[in-house]
Amino acid sequence: MTVYLLCFILFLVGLYGIITRRNLVKIVISLSIMEFSVFLFLALIGYVEGGSAPIIDPATPGGIYVDPLPQAMVLTAIVIGLATTAMLMSVIIRIYRKYKTLDVREIKNLRG
């Protein structure tokens, strides 16, 4: 139970960073922290105490197995999160080249 609470706290730390920071790079890092907390939560859902790999052996019926689906979802989500982070960083580089700042408030004032 405490591990799930720690995942939630990690998510809130990332959310706090997104809400309070003005630097675009720090916002992307906070978004990555939030993604990591979701990945950790999904991996914890699939964990079973004393579970083994889901290879069914007829010699030992009724064994406890770990669910592999959350692990596969996390691996897919990591790849998608990496692509999203790379795209966001490339957009941030283009914004910096155009406006010479990474501050969100200054970029809003420089519209035109």
C-alpha positions in Angstrom: 0.0 0.0 0.0 2.8 2.5 0.8 4.4 1.8 -2.6 1.2 2.9 -4.4 1.2 6.0 -2.2 4.8 6.8 -3.1 3.8 6.5 -6.8 1.0 9.0 -6.2 3.4 11.4 -4.4 5.9 11.1 -7.3 3.1 11.9 -9.7 2.1 15.0 -7.6 5.8 16.1 -7.6 5.7 16.1 -11.4 2.4 17.9 -11.5 3.7 20.5 -9.1 6.7 21.0 -11.4 4.5 21.5 -14.4 2.2 24.0 -12.7 4.8 26.1 -11.0 7.8 26.2 -13.4 8.1 28.7 -16.2 11.1 27.2 -18.0 10.1 24.9 -20.8 12.9 22.4 -20.2 11.9 22.1 -16.5 8.3 21.5 -17.6 9.3 18.7 -19.9 11.4 17.1 -17.0 8.4 17.3 -14.7 6.3 15.6 -17.4 8.9 12.8 -17.6 8.7 12.4 -13.8 4.9 12.0 -14.1 5.3 9.4 -16.8 7.8 7.5 -14.7 5.4 7.4 -11.8 2.7 5.9 -14.1 5.2 3.4 -15.4 6.1 2.4 -11.9 2.4 2.1 -10.9 1.6 -0.2 -13.9 4.6 -2.4 -13.1 3.5 -2.7 -9.5 0.0 -3.7 -10.5 1.4 -6.8 -12.3 3.6 -7.8 -9.3 2.4 -10.8 -7.3 4.2 -11.8 -4.1 5.8 -15.2 -4.6 4.7 -15.3 -8.3 6.7 -16.9 -11.1 7.0 -16.4 -14.8 3.7 -17.2 -16.6 5.0 -20.5 -18.1 2.4 -23.0 -17.2 3.9 -26.4 -16.2 1.5 -29.3 -16.1 3.7 -30.9 -13.3 2.8 -28.1 -10.9 -0.9 -27.2 -11.3 -2.3 -24.2 -9.4 0.9 -22.1 -9.3 0.9 -18.4 -8.7 1.9 -16.5 -11.8 2.8 -12.9 -12.5 0.7 -11.0 -15.1 2.9 -10.1 -18.1 0.4 -7.6 -19.6 1.4 -4.6 -17.4 5.0 -5.2 -18.2 4.4 -5.1 -21.9 2.3 -2.0 -21.5 5.1 -0.3 -19.6 7.6 -1.2 -22.3 5.4 0.2 -25.0 4.7 3.4 -22.9 8.4 3.9 -22.3 9.0 4.0 -26.1 6.1 6.4 -26.7 7.3 8.6 -23.8 10.8 8.7 -25.2 9.5 9.8 -28.6 7.2 12.4 -27.0 10.1 13.8 -24.9 12.3 14.0 -28.0 9.7 15.8 -30.0 9.0 18.2 -27.2 12.8 19.0 -26.8 13.0 19.6 -30.6 10.1 22.0 -30.4 11.7 23.7 -27.4 15.0 24.1 -29.4 13.0 25.8 -32.2 11.2 28.1 -29.8 14.5 29.1 -28.2 16.1 29.9 -31.6 13.1 32.1 -32.5 12.5 33.9 -29.2 15.9 33.6 -27.5 14.1 32.6 -24.2 12.6 29.5 -22.5 10.3 31.5 -20.2 6.7 30.7 -20.9 5.5 34.1 -19.8 7.9 36.0 -22.0 7.0 33.8 -25.0 3.3 34.7 -24.5 4.2 38.4 -24.5 6.2 38.1 -27.7 3.3 36.9 -30.0 3.2 38.4 -33.4 
